Amino acid sequence: MRLKATVMACALAVLALTGCGSVQVVRPAAPAPVVDTELAQATELAQRIGGLRGQERADTARLIEQLLARMDDQALADAAAALPEGDPLYTFAGRALMARGLPLPRPFDAGMLWRSQAANRPPADADGYRPPEKLAVLLPLSGQLATAASPVRDGLLAGYYAERRQRPEIVFHDTGGTPGGAMAAYQRAVAEGADYVVGPLGRDEVAAVLADPSRLQVPVLALNRAGDDVPAGHVSFAMAPEDDGIAAANHLLGQNVRRVLVLTGGDDSARRSVDAFRRQLETGGGTISDMMVIVGGDDQPDMIEALRNAMLKPDGAQAVFLALRMAEARAIAPQLVEAGYATRPRIGTSQLFSSGNPQADAVLDGIVFPTERWTSSGVAGLPMASTVASTLPTARGPAARLFAFGHDAWLLTAFMERLVTRADGELRGATGTLRLDGLGNVERAPAWATFSGGHVVPLGGG
Protein backbone atom coordinates (compact mmCIF):
# COMPACT_ATOMS: atom_id res chain seq x y z
CA MET A 1 0.00 0.00 0.00
CA ARG A 2 2.82 2.37 0.70
CA LEU A 3 4.10 1.97 -2.87
CA LYS A 4 0.65 2.68 -4.30
CA ALA A 5 0.23 5.78 -2.16
CA THR A 6 3.52 7.12 -3.28
CA VAL A 7 2.67 6.59 -6.93
CA MET A 8 -0.73 8.23 -6.43
CA ALA A 9 0.84 11.25 -4.71
CA CYS A 10 3.21 11.74 -7.59
CA ALA A 11 0.36 11.51 -10.09
CA LEU A 12 -1.70 14.09 -8.19
CA ALA A 13 1.24 16.43 -8.04
CA VAL A 14 1.64 16.25 -11.79
CA LEU A 15 -2.07 16.88 -12.32
CA ALA A 16 -1.94 19.87 -10.01
CA LEU A 17 0.91 21.37 -11.97
CA THR A 18 -0.85 20.86 -15.28
CA GLY A 19 -3.89 22.60 -13.92
CA CYS A 20 -1.91 25.75 -13.33
CA GLY A 21 -0.78 26.07 -16.90
CA SER A 22 1.16 24.32 -19.63
CA VAL A 23 4.17 22.27 -18.73
CA GLN A 24 7.48 23.44 -20.27
CA VAL A 25 10.24 20.91 -20.70
CA VAL A 26 13.62 22.63 -20.76
CA ARG A 27 16.25 20.50 -22.48
CA PRO A 28 19.99 21.15 -22.19
CA ALA A 29 21.32 23.29 -25.04
CA ALA A 30 22.97 21.32 -27.81
CA PRO A 31 26.73 21.61 -27.56
CA ALA A 32 28.20 24.12 -29.97
CA PRO A 33 30.08 22.46 -32.83
CA VAL A 34 33.77 22.12 -32.07
CA VAL A 35 35.75 24.42 -34.31
CA ASP A 36 39.13 23.10 -35.39
CA THR A 37 41.13 26.15 -34.43
CA GLU A 38 44.27 25.04 -36.21
CA LEU A 39 42.44 24.32 -39.46
CA ALA A 40 40.49 27.56 -39.30
CA GLN A 41 43.61 29.63 -38.73
CA ALA A 42 45.52 27.80 -41.46
CA THR A 43 42.64 28.34 -43.90
CA GLU A 44 42.59 32.07 -43.19
CA LEU A 45 46.35 32.40 -43.64
CA ALA A 46 46.31 30.38 -46.86
CA GLN A 47 43.67 32.69 -48.32
CA ARG A 48 45.96 35.67 -47.70
CA ILE A 49 49.32 34.21 -48.68
CA GLY A 50 48.86 34.85 -52.40
CA GLY A 51 49.17 38.59 -51.81
CA LEU A 52 52.33 38.35 -49.69
CA ARG A 53 55.95 38.51 -50.80
CA GLY A 54 59.43 37.97 -49.41
CA GLN A 55 59.96 37.23 -45.73
CA GLU A 56 56.32 37.89 -44.81
CA ARG A 57 55.24 35.18 -47.26
CA ALA A 58 57.87 32.74 -45.95
CA ASP A 59 56.87 33.39 -42.33
CA THR A 60 53.20 32.89 -43.15
CA ALA A 61 53.91 29.63 -44.97
CA ARG A 62 55.86 28.36 -42.00
CA LEU A 63 53.01 29.28 -39.62
CA ILE A 64 50.54 27.37 -41.81
CA GLU A 65 52.84 24.34 -41.69
CA GLN A 66 53.09 24.55 -37.90
CA LEU A 67 49.30 24.75 -37.53
CA LEU A 68 48.75 21.72 -39.74
CA ALA A 69 51.47 19.81 -37.88
CA ARG A 70 49.30 19.94 -34.74
CA MET A 71 46.55 17.95 -36.45
CA ASP A 72 46.58 14.16 -36.21
CA ASP A 73 46.89 12.05 -39.34
CA GLN A 74 43.18 11.32 -39.79
CA ALA A 75 42.07 14.90 -39.18
CA LEU A 76 44.65 16.19 -41.65
CA ALA A 77 43.67 13.62 -44.30
CA ASP A 78 39.96 14.38 -43.88
CA ALA A 79 40.55 18.12 -44.06
CA ALA A 80 42.66 17.81 -47.22
CA ALA A 81 40.06 15.59 -48.90
CA ALA A 82 37.31 18.11 -48.14
CA LEU A 83 39.12 21.08 -49.70
CA PRO A 84 37.77 22.09 -53.13
CA GLU A 85 40.03 22.24 -56.16
CA GLY A 86 41.93 25.50 -56.29
CA ASP A 87 41.86 26.04 -52.52
CA PRO A 88 45.30 27.45 -51.57
CA LEU A 89 45.36 25.43 -48.35
CA TYR A 90 45.48 22.17 -50.32
CA THR A 91 49.09 22.85 -51.31
CA PHE A 92 50.13 22.98 -47.66
CA ALA A 93 47.87 20.13 -46.50
CA GLY A 94 49.19 17.92 -49.30
CA ARG A 95 52.80 18.73 -48.44
CA ALA A 96 52.10 17.89 -44.79
CA LEU A 97 50.60 14.54 -45.82
CA MET A 98 53.63 13.78 -47.99
CA ALA A 99 56.01 14.59 -45.12
CA ARG A 100 54.19 12.00 -42.99
CA GLY A 101 54.27 9.40 -45.75
CA LEU A 102 50.49 9.54 -46.18
CA PRO A 103 48.64 9.40 -49.54
CA LEU A 104 47.21 12.45 -51.25
CA PRO A 105 43.43 12.46 -51.80
CA ARG A 106 44.00 13.96 -55.27
CA PRO A 107 46.86 15.45 -57.30
CA PHE A 108 48.00 18.99 -56.65
CA ASP A 109 46.27 21.67 -58.66
CA ALA A 110 48.85 21.91 -61.46
CA GLY A 111 47.43 19.34 -63.85
CA MET A 112 45.55 21.77 -66.10
CA LEU A 113 48.60 23.97 -66.61
CA TRP A 114 50.76 20.93 -67.35
CA ARG A 115 48.31 19.65 -69.94
CA SER A 116 48.39 22.98 -71.74
CA GLN A 117 52.20 22.94 -71.77
CA ALA A 118 52.34 19.38 -73.10
CA ALA A 119 49.48 19.78 -75.57
CA ASN A 120 51.69 19.37 -78.64
CA ARG A 121 53.35 16.17 -77.43
CA PRO A 122 52.18 12.69 -78.40
CA PRO A 123 49.89 11.05 -75.80
CA ALA A 124 51.55 9.59 -72.72
CA ASP A 125 52.33 5.89 -72.49
CA ALA A 126 50.64 3.85 -69.78
CA ASP A 127 53.57 4.45 -67.40
CA GLY A 128 53.41 8.23 -67.89
CA TYR A 129 56.30 8.49 -70.36
CA ARG A 130 55.68 11.70 -72.32
CA PRO A 131 58.98 13.44 -73.16
CA PRO A 132 59.29 16.80 -74.91
CA GLU A 133 59.81 17.14 -78.64
CA LYS A 134 63.07 19.11 -78.39
CA LEU A 135 64.99 19.29 -75.13
CA ALA A 136 67.50 22.00 -74.23
CA VAL A 137 69.93 21.39 -71.34
CA LEU A 138 71.57 24.47 -69.80
CA LEU A 139 74.79 23.62 -67.96
CA PRO A 140 78.00 25.51 -67.03
CA LEU A 141 80.23 23.45 -69.30
CA SER A 142 82.93 26.10 -68.90
CA GLY A 143 83.86 28.27 -65.94
CA GLN A 144 84.10 27.48 -62.23
CA LEU A 145 81.09 25.16 -62.14
CA ALA A 146 82.25 23.00 -65.06
CA THR A 147 83.56 20.28 -62.74
CA ALA A 148 80.10 19.85 -61.21
CA ALA A 149 78.38 20.06 -64.59
CA SER A 150 80.26 17.14 -66.18
CA PRO A 151 78.79 14.33 -64.01
CA VAL A 152 75.32 15.90 -64.29
CA ARG A 153 75.64 15.89 -68.08
CA ASP A 154 76.88 12.29 -68.18
CA GLY A 155 74.18 11.05 -65.81
CA LEU A 156 71.49 12.72 -67.88
CA LEU A 157 72.85 11.13 -71.05
CA ALA A 158 73.00 7.73 -69.34
CA GLY A 159 69.28 7.93 -68.58
CA TYR A 160 68.52 9.33 -72.03
CA TYR A 161 70.25 6.52 -73.92
CA ALA A 162 68.86 3.84 -71.60
CA GLU A 163 65.36 4.73 -72.83
CA ARG A 164 64.48 2.65 -75.92
CA ARG A 165 61.31 4.47 -76.88
CA GLN A 166 61.07 7.63 -78.96
CA ARG A 167 63.42 10.24 -77.47
CA PRO A 168 63.52 13.99 -78.03
CA GLU A 169 66.26 15.82 -79.86
CA ILE A 170 68.64 17.08 -77.18
CA VAL A 171 70.90 20.15 -77.34
CA PHE A 172 73.35 21.27 -74.63
CA HIS A 173 73.91 25.00 -74.08
CA ASP A 174 76.88 26.34 -72.11
CA THR A 175 75.89 28.95 -69.50
CA GLY A 176 79.48 29.75 -68.51
CA GLY A 177 78.37 29.57 -64.87
CA THR A 178 77.05 33.16 -64.76
CA PRO A 179 73.52 34.59 -64.40
CA GLY A 180 73.89 36.49 -67.66
CA GLY A 181 75.19 33.42 -69.44
CA ALA A 182 72.27 31.35 -68.15
CA MET A 183 69.69 33.85 -69.35
CA ALA A 184 71.37 34.11 -72.77
CA ALA A 185 71.46 30.29 -73.03
CA TYR A 186 67.74 30.10 -72.21
CA GLN A 187 66.86 32.67 -74.88
CA ARG A 188 69.04 30.85 -77.39
CA ALA A 189 67.34 27.53 -76.62
CA VAL A 190 63.88 29.01 -77.11
CA ALA A 191 64.92 30.66 -80.37
CA GLU A 192 66.12 27.27 -81.64
CA GLY A 193 62.75 25.67 -80.96
CA ALA A 194 63.18 23.89 -77.61
CA ASP A 195 59.85 23.09 -75.96
CA TYR A 196 61.39 22.15 -72.59
CA VAL A 197 64.48 23.36 -70.74
CA VAL A 198 66.51 21.50 -68.10
CA GLY A 199 68.81 23.72 -66.04
CA PRO A 200 70.60 25.89 -65.27
CA LEU A 201 72.65 24.44 -62.42
CA GLY A 202 74.08 27.25 -60.25
CA ARG A 203 71.91 28.98 -57.66
CA ASP A 204 72.59 32.44 -59.09
CA GLU A 205 71.90 31.12 -62.58
CA VAL A 206 68.56 29.66 -61.50
CA ALA A 207 67.60 32.87 -59.71
CA ALA A 208 68.31 34.88 -62.86
CA VAL A 209 66.28 32.64 -65.16
CA LEU A 210 63.27 32.37 -62.82
CA ALA A 211 63.34 36.00 -61.66
CA ASP A 212 60.78 37.23 -64.20
CA PRO A 213 58.21 34.56 -65.12
CA SER A 214 56.80 36.78 -67.86
CA ARG A 215 60.01 36.20 -69.86
CA LEU A 216 59.69 32.41 -69.69
CA GLN A 217 58.15 31.15 -72.91
CA VAL A 218 59.13 27.52 -72.35
CA PRO A 219 58.78 25.54 -69.08
CA VAL A 220 61.92 25.00 -66.99
CA LEU A 221 63.17 22.17 -64.81
CA ALA A 222 65.72 24.15 -62.76
CA LEU A 223 68.56 22.11 -61.24
CA ASN A 224 68.85 24.10 -58.04
CA ARG A 225 66.78 26.07 -55.56
CA ALA A 226 66.37 29.82 -55.75
CA GLY A 227 64.05 30.38 -52.81
CA ASP A 228 60.89 28.59 -51.71
CA ASP A 229 58.67 29.73 -54.56
CA VAL A 230 58.84 28.41 -58.10
CA PRO A 231 56.87 30.25 -60.81
CA ALA A 232 53.70 28.40 -61.83
CA GLY A 233 54.35 25.86 -64.55
CA HIS A 234 58.04 25.45 -63.72
CA VAL A 235 59.81 22.94 -61.45
CA SER A 236 62.86 22.98 -59.18
CA PHE A 237 64.98 19.88 -58.53
CA ALA A 238 68.02 20.09 -56.28
CA MET A 239 70.56 18.14 -54.27
CA ALA A 240 70.92 20.97 -51.77
CA PRO A 241 72.13 20.93 -48.15
CA GLU A 242 68.61 21.98 -47.13
CA ASP A 243 67.29 18.66 -48.44
CA ASP A 244 69.60 16.77 -46.08
CA GLY A 245 68.33 18.77 -43.12
CA ILE A 246 64.69 18.21 -44.01
CA ALA A 247 65.22 14.48 -44.58
CA ALA A 248 67.05 14.11 -41.26
CA ALA A 249 64.31 15.94 -39.35
CA ASN A 250 61.57 13.81 -40.91
CA HIS A 251 63.58 10.66 -40.19
CA LEU A 252 63.88 11.53 -36.50
CA LEU A 253 60.29 12.74 -36.16
CA GLY A 254 59.22 9.39 -37.61
CA GLN A 255 61.00 7.74 -34.66
CA ASN A 256 59.11 10.03 -32.24
CA VAL A 257 62.27 11.99 -31.44
CA ARG A 258 61.49 15.54 -30.35
CA ARG A 259 64.71 16.85 -28.73
CA VAL A 260 67.91 16.83 -30.73
CA LEU A 261 71.51 17.84 -30.09
CA VAL A 262 73.01 19.44 -33.20
CA LEU A 263 76.73 19.24 -33.98
CA THR A 264 77.69 21.60 -36.80
CA GLY A 265 80.90 22.40 -38.61
CA GLY A 266 79.88 26.00 -39.13
CA ASP A 267 80.55 26.14 -42.89
CA ASP A 268 77.90 27.32 -45.38
CA SER A 269 76.71 23.83 -46.23
CA ALA A 270 76.35 22.93 -42.55
CA ARG A 271 74.54 26.20 -41.80
CA ARG A 272 72.02 25.59 -44.56
CA SER A 273 71.44 22.00 -43.44
CA VAL A 274 70.95 23.06 -39.82
CA ASP A 275 68.58 25.91 -40.69
CA ALA A 276 66.38 23.58 -42.73
CA PHE A 277 66.62 20.89 -40.05
CA ARG A 278 65.49 23.35 -37.37
CA ARG A 279 62.50 24.55 -39.40
CA GLN A 280 61.33 21.05 -40.22
CA LEU A 281 61.88 19.75 -36.68
CA GLU A 282 60.00 22.65 -35.11
CA THR A 283 57.17 22.29 -37.62
CA GLY A 284 56.80 18.69 -36.45
CA GLY A 285 56.75 19.69 -32.79
CA GLY A 286 60.41 19.10 -32.02
CA THR A 287 63.21 21.35 -30.86
CA ILE A 288 67.00 21.66 -30.91
CA SER A 289 67.95 21.10 -27.28
CA ASP A 290 71.61 22.13 -27.72
CA MET A 291 74.00 23.10 -30.50
CA MET A 292 77.77 22.69 -30.52
CA VAL A 293 80.30 23.75 -33.14
CA ILE A 294 82.86 21.12 -34.12
CA VAL A 295 86.01 22.48 -35.74
CA GLY A 296 89.14 20.76 -36.93
CA GLY A 297 89.79 17.08 -37.33
CA ASP A 298 92.12 14.87 -35.31
CA ASP A 299 92.92 17.63 -32.79
CA GLN A 300 89.29 17.84 -31.57
CA PRO A 301 89.25 18.90 -27.87
CA ASP A 302 87.66 16.71 -25.22
CA MET A 303 83.90 17.42 -25.27
CA ILE A 304 82.68 14.26 -23.53
CA GLU A 305 81.42 16.00 -20.39
CA ALA A 306 79.56 18.67 -22.39
CA LEU A 307 78.01 16.01 -24.62
CA ARG A 308 76.96 13.93 -21.61
CA ASN A 309 75.41 16.96 -19.90
CA ALA A 310 73.43 17.77 -23.04
CA MET A 311 71.84 14.32 -22.78
CA LEU A 312 71.35 14.03 -19.01
CA LYS A 313 69.87 17.44 -18.24
CA PRO A 314 66.08 17.77 -17.94
CA ASP A 315 64.59 17.71 -21.44
CA GLY A 316 67.98 16.63 -22.75
CA ALA A 317 68.82 15.33 -26.20
CA GLN A 318 67.14 12.15 -27.42
CA ALA A 319 69.25 12.05 -30.60
CA VAL A 320 72.11 13.77 -32.43
CA PHE A 321 72.20 15.46 -35.84
CA LEU A 322 75.72 15.73 -37.25
CA ALA A 323 75.97 18.46 -39.90
CA LEU A 324 79.66 17.64 -40.32
CA ARG A 325 82.22 16.70 -42.92
CA MET A 326 83.92 13.31 -42.74
CA ALA A 327 87.00 14.49 -40.84
CA GLU A 328 84.89 16.34 -38.25
CA ALA A 329 82.52 13.40 -37.85
CA ARG A 330 85.38 10.95 -37.36
CA ALA A 331 86.89 13.19 -34.68
CA ILE A 332 83.72 13.57 -32.61
CA ALA A 333 82.14 10.12 -33.11
CA PRO A 334 84.21 8.30 -30.44
CA GLN A 335 83.38 11.02 -27.93
CA LEU A 336 79.66 10.58 -28.65
CA VAL A 337 79.98 6.89 -27.82
CA GLU A 338 81.93 7.64 -24.63
CA ALA A 339 79.27 10.19 -23.61
CA GLY A 340 76.50 7.59 -23.85
CA TYR A 341 74.94 8.23 -27.26
CA ALA A 342 75.74 4.81 -28.75
CA THR A 343 72.17 3.60 -28.17
CA ARG A 344 70.51 6.83 -29.32
CA PRO A 345 69.79 7.84 -32.92
CA ARG A 346 72.75 9.54 -34.57
CA ILE A 347 72.06 10.91 -38.02
CA GLY A 348 74.38 12.75 -40.41
CA THR A 349 74.14 14.37 -43.83
CA SER A 350 75.16 13.15 -47.27
CA GLN A 351 78.63 14.58 -46.57
CA LEU A 352 79.24 11.20 -44.93
CA PHE A 353 80.12 8.53 -47.45
CA SER A 354 82.52 5.64 -47.84
CA SER A 355 86.08 6.88 -47.99
CA GLY A 356 87.24 3.43 -49.05
CA ASN A 357 89.13 3.11 -45.77
CA PRO A 358 87.06 0.90 -43.43
CA GLN A 359 89.66 1.12 -40.69
CA ALA A 360 89.28 4.91 -40.52
CA ASP A 361 85.50 4.85 -41.00
CA ALA A 362 84.85 2.25 -38.29
CA VAL A 363 84.49 5.03 -35.70
CA LEU A 364 81.32 6.08 -37.58
CA ASP A 365 79.59 2.73 -36.98
CA GLY A 366 75.91 3.20 -36.18
CA ILE A 367 75.61 6.69 -37.66
CA VAL A 368 72.81 6.88 -40.23
CA PHE A 369 72.96 9.18 -43.24
CA PRO A 370 70.99 9.85 -46.45
CA THR A 371 72.41 8.50 -49.67
CA GLU A 372 71.42 7.67 -53.24
CA ARG A 373 69.45 4.58 -54.22
CA TRP A 374 71.86 3.98 -57.09
CA THR A 375 75.01 3.81 -54.95
CA SER A 376 73.18 2.06 -52.11
CA SER A 377 71.16 -0.69 -53.80
CA GLY A 378 71.05 -0.03 -57.54
CA VAL A 379 68.30 1.30 -59.80
CA ALA A 380 66.57 -0.02 -62.89
CA GLY A 381 68.03 1.27 -66.15
CA LEU A 382 71.52 1.91 -64.82
CA PRO A 383 74.44 -0.49 -64.30
CA MET A 384 75.66 -0.75 -60.72
CA ALA A 385 77.53 2.32 -59.50
CA SER A 386 80.75 0.36 -59.05
CA THR A 387 80.58 -0.84 -62.65
CA VAL A 388 80.06 2.65 -64.06
CA ALA A 389 82.74 4.13 -61.83
CA SER A 390 85.30 1.64 -63.13
CA THR A 391 85.07 3.13 -66.62
CA LEU A 392 83.72 6.67 -66.15
CA PRO A 393 85.62 9.22 -64.00
CA THR A 394 82.51 11.43 -63.64
CA ALA A 395 80.76 8.64 -61.69
CA ARG A 396 83.49 8.09 -59.09
CA GLY A 397 83.58 9.18 -55.46
CA PRO A 398 81.56 12.29 -54.55
CA ALA A 399 80.79 12.87 -58.26
CA ALA A 400 78.51 9.80 -58.17
CA ARG A 401 75.84 11.92 -56.44
CA LEU A 402 75.84 14.40 -59.32
CA PHE A 403 75.80 11.59 -61.87
CA ALA A 404 72.68 10.17 -60.20
CA PHE A 405 71.23 13.67 -60.05
CA GLY A 406 71.67 14.10 -63.79
CA HIS A 407 70.05 10.73 -64.44
CA ASP A 408 67.00 11.78 -62.44
CA ALA A 409 66.80 15.11 -64.26
CA TRP A 410 66.16 13.06 -67.41
CA LEU A 411 63.54 10.91 -65.62
CA LEU A 412 61.69 14.01 -64.46
CA THR A 413 61.75 15.46 -67.96
CA ALA A 414 60.35 12.27 -69.48
CA PHE A 415 57.85 11.29 -66.77
CA MET A 416 56.60 14.63 -65.43
CA GLU A 417 53.05 13.71 -66.47
CA ARG A 418 53.03 10.89 -63.93
CA LEU A 419 54.00 13.23 -61.11
CA VAL A 420 51.62 16.03 -62.04
CA THR A 421 48.43 14.12 -62.85
CA ARG A 422 48.45 11.25 -60.35
CA ALA A 423 47.80 11.51 -56.63
CA ASP A 424 50.25 8.64 -56.07
CA GLY A 425 52.66 9.75 -58.77
CA GLU A 426 56.28 9.05 -57.96
CA LEU A 427 59.51 8.01 -59.64
CA ARG A 428 62.00 5.51 -58.25
CA GLY A 429 65.06 7.46 -59.27
CA ALA A 430 68.78 7.07 -58.80
CA THR A 431 68.85 9.69 -56.03
CA GLY A 432 65.75 8.39 -54.22
CA THR A 433 61.98 8.36 -54.56
CA LEU A 434 60.84 11.53 -56.31
CA ARG A 435 57.50 13.29 -55.90
CA LEU A 436 56.29 16.76 -56.81
CA ASP A 437 54.90 19.03 -54.12
CA GLY A 438 52.31 21.74 -54.68
CA LEU A 439 54.90 24.52 -54.86
CA GLY A 440 56.79 23.21 -57.89
CA ASN A 441 59.59 21.54 -55.91
CA VAL A 442 60.68 17.95 -56.42
CA GLU A 443 60.63 16.24 -53.02
CA ARG A 444 63.22 13.49 -52.70
CA ALA A 445 62.97 10.66 -50.17
CA PRO A 446 66.58 9.39 -50.08
CA ALA A 447 67.85 5.93 -49.39
CA TRP A 448 69.38 5.50 -45.93
CA ALA A 449 72.64 3.84 -45.00
CA THR A 450 74.82 3.36 -41.95
CA PHE A 451 78.36 2.32 -41.17
CA SER A 452 79.07 -1.20 -39.94
CA GLY A 453 82.66 -2.27 -39.45
CA GLY A 454 83.62 0.86 -41.38
CA HIS A 455 81.62 -0.26 -44.44
CA VAL A 456 78.50 1.48 -45.74
CA VAL A 457 75.46 -0.76 -45.32
CA PRO A 458 72.06 0.10 -46.86
CA LEU A 459 69.12 0.41 -44.47
CA GLY A 460 66.50 0.21 -47.21
CA GLY A 461 63.80 2.76 -48.13
CA GLY A 462 63.95 5.59 -50.61
N, C-alpha and C positions, 0 to 999 in steps of 0.2 A: 504494500500500500504506500509506503514511503516513496518508492520509485515513481508510482503513478501520480502522486501528489506533486512531486517535483516537476514531472513532465507537464502536468496541467498548469502549474504556476507559470512555467516558462511560456506556455501557449497563450495564457491570459495576458501576460506582459506584452507579448508581441501584438496581440489584438488591440490592447490599449494604446500602443504606440501608433498603430495604423489608423486608429480612430482620430488621432490628433492631426493627421496630415499624411502626405505621401512619405514613403520611406526612401531615403537617398543612400545609395551604396557608393561609398568613396573608395575607389581602387588606387593602389599605389601608381604613381606616374611611371610610364614606360621609361626605361633608362635611355638617356641620350645616346645616339650612335657614337661609338668610339672613333675619334678622328686620328688617323695615323699621322702624327705630327711630323715625323721625318719625311714621309712621302709628300705631305702637303707643302712643306718648306722646300723640298727638292723641286717639286713641280713649279712653284712660284719662281725659284731661281732660274730654272731651265727656260722658262718663258722670257726671262729678261736677258739671258746671256748673249743672244744674237746681236744685241745692240752695244755690247761691251767690247773693249779692246785692251791689248797689252796686259799689264799686271792685274788690273781689275778683273779681266776675263779669266785669267789663270787662277786667281784666288777664288772666284765664284765657282769655277769648275771643280776645284779641290774641295770646296765646301759641299757641293752636290755629292761628290764621291764619298765624303765622310758621312753624310746623312744616310745615303743608301747602304753604307757599310754597317749601319746599326740594325738594319732589317735582317730577319732570318731568311734562310734560303727560300722557303715556301712563299713567304710574304713578298719577297723580291720577285720571284718568278711569276706570281699571280699579278703583281702590279705591272710588270713589263708586258705580260700577255694582254692586259686590259687597255694598254695605251693605244690610241688610234695611230694609223700611219701618218707620218709627218710630225708627230709630237716630239719636240726637242729633248724631252726627258728620256726617250727610248734609247738614244745614243749612249747615255750614261748608265741606264739600267742594263742595257745589253753588255756594255763593257764590264760592269760589276759581275754579271753572270759569268762571262768568260773568265774573269780572274778567279772565280770559285770553281771553274771547271764544269759549270752547269750549261745545259743547252739553251739556245736562243729560241723563243717562240716563233720568230719569223726573221728573215734577213734584215739587215740594216736598210735604211731608206735611201740607198744609192742605186738600186737596180734600174730605175727608169733612165737615169743619166747615163749609166753604163750602156744600156741598150741603144741609146741614141749615138754614143761614141762608136759603138761596134756595128752600126747598122749596115755598113758596106762590106763587112766580112762575111764569108760563107758561114752557114749555120754551125753551131757547136756540135762536136761529137758527144756521145753519151757520157763520157767522162769529163766533159767541160772544156775539152781542148778547142780553143778558138783563137789562134794567134793573129797578130796583125798582118797586113799585106806587105808593108815595108817598114822594117824596124831600124831605127837609128840609135846607136849606143854612144853616149857622151862620156869619155873618160880622159883623165890627164895623162896621156901617153908620153908626154914630155913634161919637164919641170920637176919640182920637188916631190910631187905625189905619184910620179911615174912608177916607183917601186911598188906601191900599193895597188896601182891600177893593173899591173901585169897579171897577177893571179886572179883578179876579178875578171879580166878579159878571158883568160884561159878557162876558168870555170864556166863562164857563160857559154863559151864555144863548145865545151864538153857536153853540156846539157843540150845545146842546139843540135849538134851532130848525132847525139844519142837518139833523138826523135826521128822516127822513120816515116812519119806522115808528112803531108805538105808543110813546108817551112817557109817563113817569109824571107824576102831579100833582106840582108843585114849589112849595114854600113857603119863603120866606126868613125867617130869624129873626135879629134884631139882638142881638149879644152885648154891645154897648157897649164892647168891647175889654178887659174885665176877666175874671179867672177866675170870679168869682161870677156874672157875667152870662152867661158861656159855659155854666156848669153849669145855670143856670136855663133858658137857651134849649134845651139838650138835653132837659131834663125836659119842657118845654113841647111840644117836637116829638114826643116819645114819646107824651105824653098825647093829642095830636091825631091819632095813628095812623100816624106815619111808620115805614116799615120799613127805611129806610137814612138815614144822616146824613153829610153832607159838611161838614167844618169841625170845630172852629173854626180860626182863622187864626193868632193870636198864639201864641208859644211858651208863655207862662204860661197862656193859655187851654187849649191842648192838654194841658199838664201837669195842669191841674185836672180836665179831663174824663176823662183816661185814668188818673188816680191810683188809682182803686178800681174794678177791672174788675167786681166783683160788682154795682156800680150800673148797669152798662151793659146795658140790655135790648135795644138795637138796635145793629147793627154800625156802626162809624165809619170814615170815610175822613178822617183828620186832615190838615190842610193845613200842617203844620209838624212838626218833630222835637221830641221831649221826652225825649231820651235814646236809647240804642241799642235798648232793648227796647220792643216794642209788644205789648200784651195779645193773647193768642190770639184770632183771629177778627176783629181790627181791623187797619187799614192806615194807614201814614204816608206822605204824599207831600209833598215840600218842594222849594223852590228856595233852599237854604241855602248859606252860604259854604263849609261843609264839603264839599258836593257838588262845588264847583269844585276844591277841593284834591285830592279823591279822583280826579276826572277827569284833572287835570293829572298826577298821579303815574302813573296807569295809562297815559296817553299817552306819557310819557317812558320808562317801563319797557318799553313796546311797541317803543321805538326802541333798546332795550338800553342806555339811559342809567342809570348807577348812582350818579353823584356830581353833586350839584346845588347851585349857589349860589342862595340865597333872598334876594330883596330884598323887604322888607316895610314897609308904612306904619305899622304899630304900632297901628292902630285895632282895634276889636273884630272887625269883619268880616275884616280881614287876619289877625288872630290866629287866628280860627277856621279860616280857609282853610289857614294854615300848619300848625296842629296836625294837621288831617286829612291834609294833604299828607305830613307827616313820618311819621305812622302808616302810611299806605298805601305810601309809598316804602320804609320800613324792612321792612314785611311782605314786599315784593317783592325784598328783598336790596339795596336802595339805601341811600344816606345823604345827609344835608345836609352838604356839605363846608365851607360858610361861610354866615353869615347877616349881612346888613347892613340897617340901618334907614334908610329914605329919608324925609326930612321936607321939607315945603315944596314949592314948585313951581319957578318960574323962577330962584329964588336958590339952587338946589342947589349945594353946594360941589363942588370938583373931586375926584372919587373914582376917576379913571382908573387911577392907579398901584395902588390897593388892589384894584380890580376885576381888573386884569391879574395881580397877584400871586395872587389867588384861583384863577386859571386855570392859571398856570404852575408853581405849587408841586407837589411830588410828591403824587399822588392829588388833583390839583386838579379844579375844576368842569368837567364835560362839557356842562353846560347851565345855564340860568337860569330860575327860577320867580319871576315878578313878582306878588306879592300887593299891588298898588298901584292907586290911583285914577288916573284919566286924567291929571290935572295932574302927579302924581308920576312916572307912567310916561313922559310926554313929557319931563320934565326929565332923567331918567336914561338914556333910550334912546340919545341921541347918544354919551354916555360909554361905554356898552356896546360900541357899534360901534368907537369909538376904542381901546378896550381889547382888541379882537380877538375879540369874541363874535359878529360878524356871520355867521359860518359855522357857529355852534353853535345848537342848539335854544334858542329863547327863548319861553317860554309864560306867558301871563297868566291872569287870571280874567275872569269875565263883567262885571267893572267896566269893562273896556275895550269900547267900542262906538263906532260912528260918531258923531262930534260934528256932522257936517254941514259940517265945515271941513277939506277935504282938505289945504290948505296947512299947517295946524297939525298934522294927524294924520300927515303924511308921515314924521315922525321915528320913527313906530312901525312902519314897513315891515318885514315879515319876522317880526313878533311874532305868535304864534298864540294864540288864545283861544277858550274854549267859548262857543257862542251857541245860539239857538233855531233849529230847522228852519224854523219859519214865517217868521222875519225873514231867514233865510239863503237858503232855496231854495223856500219855499212848502210847503203841506200840503193834502192832499185835504180838502174840506169847508169850507175857509175861503178867502175872497178873499185876494189878496196883501196883505201887511202894509201896503204903501204905500197901497193902495186904502182899506183900513179906516181907517188913520190920517188920511186926508184928510177923513173925515166924523165920526170918533169920537175925542174928546180922550183917552179912557181907553186908546187903543191907540197913543198917540204917545210917542216917545222912550223913556226907561227904563220907562215903564208898559207897553210892549209885552210885556215879559217876563212881567208879572203877568197880562196879557190871555191870553197863550199858556198860562200856568199854569192859569188858570181853565178854559180850553177843555179841557185834558187832565184836569182833575178830573172833568168830565162824561164823557169817554171812559172813564176808570177806573171810574166808577160804572156805566156801561152795559155795559162789556166785561170786568168782573172775572173772569167765568167763564173766558174765554180764558186769562188770566194764571195762574189758580189750577190749572186742570185739564190744561193742556198743557205738556209739557216744553219745547217751543219757543215757548210763548206770549209774544207781545210786541205792543205797540201802537206804530204810527208816529205819534207825537203831534206837537203843535205845538212842544213844548219839546225833543223828541228821541225816541229809541227807548226805550220804557218796558218794564221787566220787574219781576217781583215776586221778591224774595229770600225766603229761608226764615225771616226774622225779622219779616216783616210790613212791610218797607220797600220802597217803589217805587224801583228803581234806574233812573237816567236816563243813557243814553249821549247826550251832546249832539252837536249839529253843531259843526264846527270852522271857523273863519275866520281870515284874516290880513289885514294891511294891505298894500296895493300902491298906490303913488302917493297914499297918504293915503286910499284908498277901501277899504272892507271887501269882501273877496273870499272866497266860500265855498271850503272845502277839500274838501267832501263828507263823507260819513259821517253817523252819527246816525240 
